Amino acid sequence: MGIGLEVGTLSRIILHVDMNSFYASVEQAYNPELKDKPIAIAGDPKQRRGIIVTSSYEARAKGIYTTMNVGEALRKCPGLILLPPDFPKYRLASKAMFSILREYTDLVEPVSIDEGYMDISAKSKERHPIEIAKEIQLRIQNELDLPCSIGVAPNKFLAKTASDMKKPMGITILRKRDVPSILWPLPVIEMHGIGESTAKKLQTIKINTIGDLAQSNEGLLKEALGKNGIRLRERANGIDFREVDPDSIYETKSVGNSTTLPFDETDIDKLTDTFQMLSAKVAERLEVKKLCGSTVSIQIRDADWHNSSRSKTLQNDIYLKDDIFEEAIKLFHKGWDGSPIRLLGVTVSNVRDRKNSAQQLSFDNYEKFAKQEPIYELIDEIEKKFGKGLIQKGIEIDKKTTYASKTSFSKDFLEDLKE
C-alpha cells in the first residue's frame, strides 16, 4: 500500500487521532444552539486569569486564539460566547471517543484527553488504512457529534505531524519519502517537539529549517542539545521507532500544577503564598496516586509572556507539601530578578511508587530511619511466616479520591481509561 515503514518483516501503519477544538466542540454537541457560533472556553472573565483555553473554529476565524486574554477576545469579537470549563463533560466525551478507537485495535495509546495513537498494522492487511481512518472519523462525528483529524503514517512522529496538516475533519497521509519535500522547507519551530527555547538554540548553530536540522552535523547538534538533539535530527529525517504502547496510561512521569495570577505580581509575600498553594496541590495529587519524586521544577512566565524554568534533582524522593515548597521557593529566589510575574508552576518529576522508593541515609535523616528500623524488622518476620503484603504502612491505605486532586486533565483523565 506504500504507507508502511519496514521494521524487520513488519510494515507499520500508525494513526494519530486528534479531536478538533475539543472542549468547544463538546459544548456544541451538548447544546446544538451553540453550533456555527463563536464560542470560547475560559476561566473567570472578571479576573485576568480568565484566558481563553480553547475556542470554536467560528471564533478562531475572528482572530480568537488560545491564551488570549478574555478582555481582548471580547474587544476583538463582541459576540463571543464565553463558557466556563465543564471537565466532567469533557472526560465523558473523551472516554466515549477512546472506546470507539478500541473497537478497531487493542493497540491504542492515549496521550491526552483529546488525542491518541493507534497501530492498525494488522487491520490494514484486511482493509485499506484510509478506509479505516474515514470510518473512524465518521463514527466519531455521527455517534458523538464531534469532529476530528487523523494522520496516517508509518510512525508516531509522522502520524502526529500529519494530523496537524488539515483541520478540522482532515485525513492526511505522510510517508517517509514525502519528508524532504513537505517538511524540510518549513521553519524548525513548526516541527512537533520543538519549542521556542530549542528553536533559539538551533538558530545559534545556523539551523533554521527542518531540512537544516535533518542534514546537520551530529556532533555539533549533540553539543548544543545533548541526546535530545540526536533524537530531533532523527525525527527531521522521518525516523521514529517508538511503539504504540497501551500500557503507557499506567505510567505517570510527573505531577504538576500552575496558575495564572490575577495581576502582574511583584509582591514576594503573595508570590510565596502562591508557591505554598501550588506545592499543596501537587502534594495532594502525589498522595492520591501514592507517588513520590526526586526532581522539583518551577515554571515562571513574566508579564511579557517569556517562559523560564528551573529544576533540582534531590538525593531522596519527596512528596510532602512542605518539602516541595522548600525546594520550589529556593529555586525561585535563585532565578527571579524582581520582574513582574504572570504565571507560576510547580512540578515534581521522575516520580515512582512510594513502595519502590529507596532513601539514602545522611546525617540529617539517619536518626529518623534508625527509629523505624525495628518496625521494618518486625514486618519482615511476620511476612516470612504469613506471606508478603500482609502488612501495609498506613500511608498505603487508599483514600477516597477527591475532585480537587484531579486538576491536570492532560494526566488525570487517564484514570477513566484504566477502568
N, C-alpha and C positions, 0 to 999 in steps of 0.2 A: 504493500500500500504506500510505501515511500515516506511514512511518517516516523517509523520507529528508529531507535538507535540500537545498534548491535552491542549487546553486553553478553559475551560468551555466545551461547546459541539462542539467546532470547532477544526479542525485539520489544522494547518498552513503549507503551502508549499511555501517557500521563495527561489527565485533565486537571485544570485548575478552575474551580467553580467560584466565582466572585459575585456576591449579591450586589445589585446596583442601588446606591443611595439607601442602604438597608433600613435604618431607623425611620426615615421619611416614607419609604415605600410601605413599611409595615403599618404606619399610621394611615396611609391612603387606602390600604387594603381593609383595615378595620372600619374606616369611615369613608365610603365612596364619594361623599360630598367634597372631600379634600382633593380628589383626583383633578389633574390638569390645573392645579392652583399652586402658587409659590408658597411652600411651607418650609419651616426650618425647626430643628430640634435644638433647644438652648436651655441654659440654666436660668437662674433668676434674672429677668430682664431689668430689675431695679438696681442690681449691682453690676460692677464691671466683670464679675466672674460669669455674667451672662454672655458667654461667647457661643458662637454657632458650632454645634457638634457635627451636624450634617444638614444637608438641605436637599429638597427635591430638584429634579432637573429643570423644572419650570423656574425655580428660584435661582439656580445657577446661571440660567440664561439671562438673568437680570443682574448678574455680577456678584451674587452672594457666594461666599466660599467658607469652608471650614476654618475655624479660629477667628473669623471676623467678629469684631465687637458688635453686640446686639444693636446699640445705638446707631452705629454706622450702617448696619444692614437695613434698619428701618428707614434711614435717610435715603439710602440707595433704592429701596423697594418699599414704598409706603404701604402697599397692600400685602406685605409679607405676613403670613400666618405663623405665629410663634407657638410652639408646643413644648411642654416640659418632657423630659425623657420618661418613658414608661418601660423600665428594664424587664419586669416580669413578662410583659407582652413580647418584647424582642427575644427573650430567651425561649419562649414557647415557639415562636416562628423559626428560630434557629434549629431547635430540636426537630421540628417537622421537616425542615429542609434536609438536614443530615439523614433523617430516616429515609427519605426518597433516595438519596445517594447510595445508601447501604443496600438498597434493593438491587443494585447493579453489580456491586462487588463488595467483598469484605475489606478490601484494601482502601479504606477511606481514612485520611488523616486531617482532622480539623486543625486549623491553625489560628483561627479567631472566630468570633461569634458569627461572622458573615462570609467566611471563605474556607475552602478546604481542597485538598488534593485527592485524586482518585487514580488508581492504577487499573486500567481496563485492558491490559495486555491480553489476558486470557479471553475476554469477551470479544476483542477485536478480531479474533480468528473466526467468529461466527457472524459478526455484523461489522459494517464499516464504522470506524470511530466517529465520523461526522454524523452518521445516523443516530448513534447512541447519544452524542452531545446534544443534538437537536431534540431528541425525545426527552432528555433530562430537563433541558431549558423550557420546553413546552409544558411538561408536567408541573414544574415549579410555578410557572405562570398560571396555568389553569387551576391547579389544586390549592395553591397558596395565594394566588393573585400577586406574585412578587416577580420582578424582573431580575435576571442575572446575565452575566457574561461568562463565557467559557473559553479557556485557552487549551489548545490541543498540541502536544509536543512530545518529543522523546525523553524529556527530563523535567524535573520540577522547576528549575530556573526558567527555562524557555516557556513552560506552560504558564507560569505566573506572569512573565513578560507579555505573552500573547493575550491573556485575559484582559490586560490593561489597554490593548490597542483599539478596541471597539466597544464603546459603552454609550447608551445601555443596550441590552439584548444582542450582544455581539457573539459570534463564534469565529475564532481566529486560529489558523494552523501556523505554527512556526517551526520549520525544520532547521536542523543544524546547518545545512548548506545555504540557508537564507540569511544567516547571521551577518556575513560580510556586507551584503547589500542593504539589509534592513536596519541592523543595529549599529554597525561600525560608524556610520556618518553622524550619529546622534551625540550630543554633549554627554560627557561622562556622568553628570549629575542625574541624567534621566535613566540610568541603569538601576535596576532593582538591587537594593543592598548598599547603595552609595548615598550618603547624606552630604550636607553642606561641608561639614568638617573634613570628611575624607576627600571630597572633591577639591577642596582648597589645597590639601596636602599633595594631591596628584598634580594639580596645576603648577606647584613649585618645582616639579620634575618634568614639566612640559608635557603632561598627559591631559589633554583637553577633551578628547572624544573617546567613545567606547573602542574605536579602532586603534587609537593610540595605546590604550590600555592592553588590548589584545596582543599587540606587537611590541610591547615594552620590554626592556631589559629586566630579566627576572631578579638579578642581584640588586639592582637599583630599587626595584619595587619592594623587595623584602627589607631593604634598609629603611625605606620610608614608612612601610606599613606592617612589617613583620609577616607572620604566616598568613594574615588576612589578605595581604597584597597578592600573594600567590593564588589564593582561592579566588579573588576577584578577577585575576587575569584568566584563570580557567573559565569562569563564568562568561567573560567577554568573548571567549572563543566557543561558547555554547557547550562547555563541558560541565556536567554535574551528575555524579554517580549516586547521589542520595536516594535511598529507597523511600517509598511511601510507607510510613510507619503508623499503623492504627494505635499502637501502644503508647505513642508519644503523649496522648492525653493524660496518661498517668504520671508524667514527669513534670514536676514544677522546678524551674531553674532559678526563679527569682520571685520575690514578693515585694511590691512597692505601692506607694501612694503619693499623689501630688495634688496641689491645689493652686488655683489662680487667686491671687489676693485682691480684695475689693479696690485697693488703690496701690499705686506705685509706692512701695513701702521702704522706709529707711530707718524706722524706729526699731532698735535692736531688741527691745523687750517684746514687741509684737512679733518680730521675726523668730525670736526664741520660743514664744508661745506656739507659733505655727509649727516649728520643728517638734515640739513636745506632742502636739496633736497628731502630726503625721507619724511619729515614732510609735505612738499608742495604737494607731490604726494598723500599722504594719505588724506590730506585736500581736494584735488581736487575730489577724489573719494567719500568722505563723502558728498561733495557739490552736486555732480551729483545725489546721492541717497537720498539727504535731510536727512542725519543721523547725529547723534552726539553720543558720548560715554563717559563713566566715567572712563575707565581704559586705561592707556598708558603702553605699554610694549616695551622693546628693546631686540633685539637678537644680540649676538656677537659671531662670530666664529674666533678663533685665527689661527695663522699660522700652528699649529699642528692639526687643524680640531676639536678642542674642542669647544663645543657649551655651551653658558651660556645665561641666560635671567634674566631680572629684570622687575618688574612691580609696578605700583602705582595706587590705586583707589582713585579718587578725590571726593570732596564733590559735585561738579557740573559737568555736561556734557560739553565736549568741542568738537570743530570741526574746529577751525581756525588754520592755519599753525603755527602762532607764539606761540599759546598756546600749541600745540602739541610738537613743537620744544623745548620750555622751559622745559617741563616735561621730554622729552626724554634725553636732554643733562644733566639734573640733575641726572637722573638715571645712565647715562654713567659715569659721574665723580665720582659717589658714588662707582661704582664697578670696574672701569678699573685700572689695576695695571701697565700700561705702556707697556705691551707686544704687539708685532706686531699683527695687526688685518687684517683678510682676508675678512670678510663679516659683514655687519651691516644691521639691520632691525628695522622698527618701526611699531607698530600695535596699533590701538585704538579698544578696545573691549567693551563688554556689551553695544552694540550700540542699539539705538532706533530712531524712527521717531522724528524729532525735535519738531513736534507739540505736542508730548506726553512727552516732557522733562520738568521736574519741576526744577527750580533753587532755591537753598536755599540762603537766604539773609545772608550777612556778612557785616562787617564794610567796606570791600573792594568794594563790589558791590552794596551796598544799594543805593547810590546816582544814579547809572545808572538805577536801576529798578524803583526808585521813579519818575524819569523823564518820564518813559514810562507808568506809571500808568494811567494818564489822557487819553492816547491813547486807552488803553485797555477798560476803562470805556465807551468811545465813541463807540468803536466797539460793546460792549455788548448792548448798547442802540439801535444801528442800527439793530443788529441781532434779538433783541426782536420784532422789527417792521416788518422786511423783511425776517427773516429766517436765520438759521445757515449757515456758509460757504460762505456768500455773499462777505465778505471782507477777503482777504488773505494778510499776510505780504509779502513785496516784495521778501523776500528770498525764498518764496514758489512757485514763478513763475518758471515753468520749463525752464531750459536752454537746449540748444542743446547738446546732449551727444557727447563728443569728443573721438577720438580713444585713446588719451593719458590717459583718465580716466579709460580705460579698460585695466588694466595691470596685474590683478591677475586672471588667467584663471580658477583656481580652484573655483572661485566665480563668475566672471563676465560672463562666458559662460551661466550661468543660465538665464540671461536676454533673450537669444534666445528661451528658453523653455517656457517663460511666454506669448509668442505671441499667 
